[in-house]
Amino acid sequence: MMVRRKTHRRRGSSDSAIPLFDVFRVAKSGREVRLASLPTLEGAKARVAALGAAEPGEYIIFSQLSLLSESIRVERH
């Protein structure tokens, strides 16, 4: 299930190389393991889709700017 949340960017910030979104995988132990940092939400979602295709499970995208997180469960099909 994917939950959409509004994210905010800094005004006047044009440097898209600043990683604003962290991608975590939730391990079986419940520990969150950081896998990547990306500059856009779209890039983070694409990374979760690619990671989930190889290893289904629960992933979290965390916004460093708004401090909101989005949990995404990727199931094996």
Secondary structure per residue as TSV (DSSP state, phi and psi in degrees):
chain	resnum	aa	ss	phi	psi
A	1	M	-	360.0	133.9
A	2	M	-	-110.3	130.6
A	3	V	-	-109.5	126.1
A	4	R	-	-95.5	132.9
A	5	R	-	-131.7	146.2
A	6	K	-	-73.4	135.1
A	7	T	-	-118.1	156.9
A	8	H	-	-122.0	148.0
A	9	R	-	-118.4	157.2
A	10	R	-	-68.3	136.4
A	11	R	T	-65.5	138.1
A	12	G	T	78.2	-0.6
A	13	S	-	-83.7	116.3
A	14	S	-	-114.3	0.5
A	15	D	-	-84.9	97.2
A	16	S	T	-75.5	-2.9
A	17	A	T	-83.5	-9.1
A	18	I	S	-72.9	119.5
A	19	P	-	-73.0	111.6
A	20	L	-	-104.0	-10.4
A	21	F	E	-127.9	124.0
A	22	D	E	-100.9	140.4
A	23	V	E	-110.0	127.3
A	24	F	E	-121.9	151.5
A	25	R	E	-111.4	137.3
A	26	V	E	-89.8	114.7
A	27	A	-	-72.0	164.9
A	28	K	T	-58.1	-28.3
A	29	S	T	-75.9	-10.3
A	30	G	S	95.7	-9.2
A	31	R	-	-71.6	139.7
A	32	E	E	-92.0	125.3
A	33	V	E	-111.6	118.6
A	34	R	E	-72.9	129.2
A	35	L	E	-110.7	-30.7
A	36	A	E	-162.4	159.0
A	37	S	E	-129.1	129.0
A	38	L	E	-131.6	154.3
A	39	P	S	-78.5	-19.4
A	40	T	S	-129.1	153.7
A	41	L	H	-65.0	-39.6
A	42	E	H	-61.6	-41.1
A	43	G	H	-65.3	-39.2
A	44	A	H	-65.6	-42.1
A	45	K	H	-65.0	-38.7
A	46	A	H	-64.7	-38.9
A	47	R	H	-65.7	-41.5
A	48	V	H	-61.4	-42.7
A	49	A	H	-60.9	-43.3
A	50	A	H	-68.0	-44.2
A	51	L	H	-64.9	-41.7
A	52	G	H	-66.5	-29.2
A	53	A	H	-65.8	-35.5
A	54	A	H	-84.7	-35.3
A	55	E	S	-143.9	90.7
A	56	P	-	-58.1	153.7
A	57	G	E	155.7	-161.3
A	58	E	E	-100.4	131.6
A	59	Y	E	-124.8	154.3
A	60	I	E	-129.7	134.0
A	61	I	E	-107.4	125.1
A	62	F	E	-116.0	128.4
A	63	S	E	-90.2	117.5
A	64	Q	T	-68.6	-25.7
A	65	L	T	-82.9	-48.9
A	66	S	T	-95.4	-9.9
A	67	L	-	63.7	21.7
A	68	L	-	-95.7	151.0
A	69	S	E	-126.9	155.0
A	70	E	E	-130.5	123.2
A	71	S	E	-95.1	134.0
A	72	I	E	-130.2	122.5
A	73	R	E	-99.7	124.6
A	74	V	E	-108.0	118.3
A	75	E	-	-97.4	152.4
A	76	R	-	-77.4	133.6
A	77	H	-	-111.1	360.0
